[in-house]
Amino acid sequence: MQERQKGLGLILVSLMLGMLLAALDQTIVSTALPTIVSDLGGLEQLSWVVTGYLLASTVSTPLWGKLGDQYGRKNLFITAIVIFLIGSALCGLSQTMGQLIAFRSLQGLGGGGLMVLAQAIVGDVVPPRDRGRYQGFFGAVFAVSSIVGPLLGGFFVDNLSWHWVFYINLPIAAVALVVIVAVLPGRSTRTRHTIDYAGIVLLGSATSCLVLLATWGGTTYPWSDPMIWGLGAAALVMLVAWWVVERRAAEPVMPPRLFALRSFTMSSLVGFVVGFGMLGALTYLPLFIQVVYGVSATTSGIHLLPMMAGMLTMSIVSGQIVSRTGRYKFFPIVGTAVATLGLFMLSRLTEQSSTLMMSVDLLVLGLGLGMVMQVLVIVVQNAVGYEDLGAATSGAIFFRSIGGSFGVAVLGAVFTGRLNDDLRKVVARVRLPEGFDPAQVEADPTVIQRLPPALTAEFLHVYADAISRVFAVATPVMAVAFALSWFIPEQPLRQTVKAVDLGEGLGATSAERSSLAEVERGLVRLADNDLRKDYYARLGALAGLDGIPPAGVWIIARLGGEGWVRAQDLAERGRVTRAEGRPYVEQLIEAGLVRRSTDDESLRLTAYGDHVAETLLAHAKQGLKEIVDDWGPHPELQHLLDRLCPELLGAEADRPS
């Protein structure tokens, strides 16, 4: 048993390492971007270092999930690690911004597989009774990545080089790869799928065209340029084709009927804007802090902590309040209002603003985003029918991730355009040192600190003005989300929806689970909470076992359907010695519920004991049925109860003390 637990522990640590790497790479680059730009140039392409990873990981998620279900998750997870490793190594070796963007996209392709497959593998290797606890561990991984990412990025830049932002992945991912190959069982439940390849390709391609349009329009190309019109036309054609394909697909990646639900449509739009604001702030604030304030990359990561702490705190608080009260409409409205205020406050930053003022602004923005992100997933899950639950959950997170991609792209275009305009004005009215090329200021922001003081002040104002314009543009966009949030309807909250997932609330994860897996996730977590609260005393009372202590009820449940069981094995399952368990066994024997073998080594239930065990199982199943009843009758849910209840009842972790 100890060897089995050790093997499980190694598998889970490896899965969490893989997820940590994939989640970190969404935020770890932010504080390294100014240094990367100084080294490689290409400030106008800065946004794509973030966007390339986000797009690749988001669009590939449905494919990883379906292929893992169909062909087994071990080999797919190994493939994802290898792709991520190759992408990380190539990112670290990049010599141009174009190379880095291409390799970041490859890295994102592997990162999407790491996140979605790691979550699915947990369901393959962890017993249902323990699954809720381990889901909590994985939520903590996302919390850690959100806080630590910018700090780690800054630390590597200051103490090694920006290349180590990517190289650090190599030894960690290699360890995870070795453990997974050696320890993870190759067998898992296989589910046949009709994979919607056309829908995935069309949706991903249309999204990429729109992000390119937002990036290039008005900067690299005029809005009237044929390239921009071509991208718009291509996106429109592919979206129409996607709509047609999805209406006919056996298993559409995102069923069009979801958009007929006001809750899904409004929540997706609000989520899109929330992702827009969050990633836009995380991408361009380090540039402001490092260039305008002249601080180190590590210090710029520290300055981002108020925003990340506000997001984390309010994600937890809002999720807990919603699960306890069943009311959720308040949070998107207030959250988007607070986030709009936070962006407006950030738009007022100048080169003279204090770090305290900036920290307050960031805290306000983080608190607002935290109130919205967790709740939007709950809204969508609560609004759809059982058959669309999995697709709706992944759809809500998809729109938030794509919103982040658009936010970085659009705000990057705003930043670049404003910076170029301001630089032209400065060059026209200020005398520059002989031989100084003003383009250097854009290619390498650190050159500003080496200019004469008066000129340094001019260029610092240029950067401050360009980045404040980013937040000035983001403010009315977030205000639109505030207006839309009023149209999110509130409905009675389903039981399994109350089991909130911190990782999905923080926006660091991709979800690709079936409707059955979504319900099972919530059911296991709620059952986990219930099993901690005198469960066997209550179950014994329902079964009429007066005078039998909870530990005795647990033994009956444990022996149910087992035949002869070695007393030593039963003691080990209960994590007690045979001497400690003997008084309870003797009481059950006296009550005619259990009998002992002639050699005193084995136990089994009597006919009466079998009847009582079946009664316990029926009451336990009824308790679980009441949790999922609000999804309506469905054969899959009945099968879920039949499968889960015997696994949960009499689990090792629940033996009453």
Secondary structure, DSSP 8 states (H G I E B T S, - for coil): -HHHHHHHHHHHHHHHHHHHHHHHTTTTTGGGHHHHHHHH--GGGHHHHHHHHHHHHHHHHHHHHHHHHHH-HHHHHHHHHHHHHHHHHHHHH--SHHHHHHHHHHHHHHHHHHHHHHHHHHHHHS-HHHHHHHHHHHHHHHHHHHHHHHHHHHHHHHHS-TTHHHHTHHHHHHHHHHHHHHHS-S----------HHHHHHHHHHHHHHHHHHHHBTTTB-TTSHHHHHHHHHHHHHHHHHHHHHHH-SS-SS-GGGGGSHHHHHHHHHHHHHHHHHHHHHHHHHHHHHHHS---HHHHHHHTHHHHHHHHHHHHHHHHHHHHH---THHHHHHHHHHHHHHHHHHT--TT--HHHHHHHHHHHHHHHHHHHHHHHHHHHHHS-GGGHHHHHHHHHHHHHHHHHHHHHHHHHHHHHHHHHHHHHHHHHS---TT--THHHHH-GGGGGGS-HHHHHHHHHHHHHHHHHHHHHHHHHHHHHHHHHTT-------TGGGS--HHHHHT-------HHHHHHHHHHHHHHHHHTSSHHHHHHHHTT-TT--HHHHHHHHHHTT--SEEHHHHHHHTTS-HHHHHHHHHHHHHTTSEEE-TTSSEEEE-HHHHHHHHHHHHHHHHHHHHHHGGG---HHHHHHHHHHHHHHTT-GGG---
